[in-house]
Amino acid sequence: MTSTIRVGIVGYGNLGKGVQQAIEQNSDMELVAIFTRRDPQQLADITGTRTEHISAAEQYIGKIDVMILCGGSATDLPEQTPQLARLFNTVDSFDTHAKIPDFFAAVDKSAREGGSVSVISTGWDPGMFSMNRLLMQSILPVGEDYTFWGTGVSQGHSDAIRRVPGVKAGVQYTVPVQEVIDSIRGGETPQLSTREKHRRECYVVAEAGADRDAITRTIVEMPNYFADYDTTVQFITDEELAAGHSGMPHGGFVIRSGVTGGGSKQIAEFGLKLDSNPEFTASVLAAYARAAVRLKQEGQTGAKTVFDIPLGHLSPRSAEELRRELL
């Protein structure tokens, strides 16, 4: 593997900023450039590094080993990932679960045409939670698993409400139903609908003169995001948003409640408590950027998910070091 992985960042919102910070924590990575749809000259002073318009990406073929894509799943990544996968190895955090199969197919086609590796849907869910669901189901085939998110800010859902016509700004909190969690941890295995596990709370700043009833209907009825949940929409001011909703906490857990051969009850749980959702997601993306480069060096091409990548490929350490120090 090359001594330094040359990285490009596409998009400079909260996630892009987090990726820049994550690269600084990985000594085997170097940030080459940040690509944006904004005026790159205005953004350069903020980023402190080379900043280019996204239309200049092709000029960096051969100069960047992997592009980390930091756009939203609603409209950015479905367009950008297939386009850039023809030119570079890529990593993204596409998180619309229902659309992952179609997204994978589109990216896989582009990546194979370009001879690149594209790791899709990384982060913590999809991503780390996906891995734990697979692991626990494989070990405890008889049982039920449950995934809970929050309480915290969902970047993807917040991005979705901000794109609703008439919305100036907004944030969405995912809130698990505590009574249900307690029953599962106590050994019960209820059959739960999506609506019974979580509720969604949206805080919205509306544009002046916007139809608030129309905004509420659009959010509450939005497929793949809010339609399957008990969703509330509360309108607040810019000042209230800044004062009470400027942080990006999140977290959650995966629980598998199963029974082994002798009838013994077994409960396995993996959880996260995050002060900054985008910074943690960015750190996951950085690790999978390393894996993408390694897979490419091994001669692989096409789209990959977390299920396809050995854990050892995420680490800068050698296989020998990992066996000696962590196994």
N, C-alpha and C positions, 0 to 999 in steps of 0.2 A: 504494500500500500504506500502511496506517496506520503511524504513526511507531513505535508500540509494540505488540507482539503480546502479548495477555493470555493467560496459560497457567494451566491447572489440572493438577495431578498426581494420579493415582488410584493409591494404593498407596505405602507408604513403607518398603519393604525396601531392599536394597542398590541396586537399580536406581532406585527413587524418590529416594533420597538423591543418587545420581549425577546425575539430571535436575535436581534443585535446584541442584547445583553448576554444571551446564552452563548453566542459565539465567543464572546470575550472570556467566558469561563472554561472554554474548551481549547486547550493549548495546541491541538492538532488542526484547528480551523482558522481560516482567514477570511474576513469579509472583503470581497472585491468591490461590490457596488450594490446600491439599492435602486430598484426600478419602481417608478410611480407613474400614475396617470396625471398627477398634478404638475405644476411648474417645477422642474427639478432644481432650478437655481434658488428658488425660495425655500425649498426643502433642504438643500445642502447645508445651510447654516444650522439647521436643527439636528440633522443626522450626524454631522461631523465627519462624514465620509463621502466618497464619490457617489453622486446621485444622478441617475439617468432617467429619461422618459422611457416608458415601457416599449415604445416603438424601436428603441435602440438595442433591444436585447440580442438580436441576431449578430451584432457586432462583437459579442462576447463569446461566441462559439469557440471552444478551445481554450478560453481564458477562465471559465467557471466550470467546476466539477459537478456542482449540484445547485439547483434553484429551489429555495424554500418559498412556497407560495402562501401568502398571508391574507388573501382576500376572503370575502364571505361566501358561504355555501349557496346562498339564494341565487345569485346571479354571476358573481366573479369567477369562482372556481370551475363551474361547468363550461365556461368559455376558455379561461386561461390555461387550465391544466392540459387539456388535449392539444392546444396550440403550442405550448412550451415543451411538452413531452416529446415533440418531434425534433427538438433542438438540444435539449439538456436532460440530464437526470433531474427528477423533481421529487419533492415531498410536499404534501398538503394535509389539511385537517378537515376535509369535506365531511360534514357531520349530519347530513339529512339521511337518516338510516334507511328510510323506505326507498331512496333513490340510489343507494350505493351500488347495487348490481348493474344498473344502466350506466352509471358513472364509471365504474370499473371497466366495462366493456369499451366505452368510448376512449378512455385513457390508454387501455391496453393496445388498442388498434394503433393509436398515434405513436406510442412508445416503441412498439415493434417496428413500425415504419421508419422511425428515426434511430433505431438501435440503442435506445436508452432504457433506463430503469426508472419507473415512477411509483413511488410508495404513496398510496392514497389513504385518507381517513385515519391519520395518526393523531395522537393527542391522548386524552384519558377516557373519553367515551364519544365516539368509537376510538379504540386504541387499547389502553391498559385494561379498562373494564372488559373489553371484548376478549382479551387474552385470558382474563380470570374466569369469565363465563365458560370459555372453552375448556380450560384446565379443570375447573370444578365439575363440569358435566362429564368429562372423561373419567375422572376419578370416582365420582358418585353418580353412576348412571341411573340409579333409582332415586328420584327426588325432584325438587322444584328449585328453580333459581329466581331471584328477585333483584332488580336493580333500582336503586333510589338515587336521585340527584338532588343536591342542595342541602340546606337552604343556601342559594347563591345566585349570582348573576350568570345567565347563559348568554355567551357572546353571539351565538348563531341566532337565537330567538330575539335578542335585543336588536341585532342587525335587521332582522325581518320586520320588526315593528317600525323601525326608523325609515324603512322604505315605503311605508304606507302613505299614500297621498294625504297631505294635510298635517303630517307629523313633523315637527321641528326637531325634536330630540326625545329619547326615551330609553328605558331600561326595563328588563324583565327578570323577575326572580322565580326560580323553580323551588317549590316548597313541598317536601315529602310529608305524607300523612303519618304522624308519629304513632298513633294507635295501631296502625297496620304494622309498622316496623317492630313495635314491642311484641306483637303477637307472633311474628315470624321468629324473632330471637328467642321466644319462649317455646319454640318447637312446633308451632302450628304451620300448616302448609295450605293457606287459602288460595283459591283461584280468584285472581284479581284482574279487573279491567284496568286499562290505562288511567281512566278517570279516578279510580279508587285509590291509586298509589300516590298521585301528586296533584297539586293545583298550581296554577300559574298566575302571578301577580304582575301586572304591567303598569308602569308609571310613565305617563306620556305628557310631553309639552307640545301643545298644538300650535300650528301656525295661526296668526291672527285671521279671524273670519272663517276658519276651517269648520267643517261640519263634524262636530264631535260624535254625534250618533253614528254617522257613516264610518268614522274612524273605528269606533268601538265594534261595529258589526264586522268590518273587514278583518280586524284582529281576531275576534272571537271565532269567526268562521274560517280562518286560514287553515287549509289542509296541511298536514304533516308537521304543523307547528302548534296550533292552539285548538283546533276543532275537537280533538279527542279529550280535552281537559276542561275542568271547571276553571274558567279564566275570568279574572276581574281586570278592568281598565280604570285607572284613576288618573285624572288630569291634574297636573301640578304646574307650577311656574318654573322658569329657568333657575331662579334663586333656590327654590326647594329642591330641584334636581341636583344642583351643585352642592348644596349643604348636606343632603341626606343620602345621595345615591352616586357618589363619585368613585367609590371603591369598586373592586372587582373580585370579591370573595366567591368561593364556590367549594364544591366537594361532593361527597356521596360515597356509596358503598355497594358492593355486590355480595349477596348472601346466597349460598347454596345449602338447602336443608335436605339431607338425604338419609337413606338407610342402607347399611352394609349387610352382608350375608347373614349374620347372626341376629338381625333385627335391631342392631344398635343404631341409635339416632346420632347422626354426625352433622354438625353445622360448621361450614367454612365461610369466612368473611374477609373481604379485602376492602379497605376504605382509604379515602383521601380527605384531608382538611386543608384547604388552600387559601392563603391570604390573597393571592393574585392568580386568578384563572388564566389570563393570557401569558403571564410569565412562566407558569408551569407548563402550559400547552406548548409554548415556544421551546422549552427545554426538551420536551419529548420530540418535537420536530427536529431539533438539532441532532439528537441521538440517531434518529432514523435517517437523517441526511448522511451520516457516516455509514450506516448500513447500505444505503442506496449506492454509494460509491464503491463499497466493497463488492456488492453483487455485480455491478458493472465490470469491475476488474476480474471477476470470476467468469465473465462471459455471458452473464444473464441479460435478458431484455424483457420488456413488457411491464405491465402494472403488477404491483405486489400489495399485499395487506400485511398487517402485523402477524397474521397466521402463517405467512410464508417465510418469515425471516428469523434465523437463529438468534437467540438472545445475545450470544457472544459477539455478533456483528454490531451491536449497539455500543460496545465498550471500546475505548481506545487501547485497552490492555490486550496483550497477546493471549492466545488460547492457553499457553503454558502458565502464564500469570494467573489467569482466571481459575484454572484447576488448582493451582497451589494456594491461592489466597481466599477464594470464595466458595469452592466446592466443599 
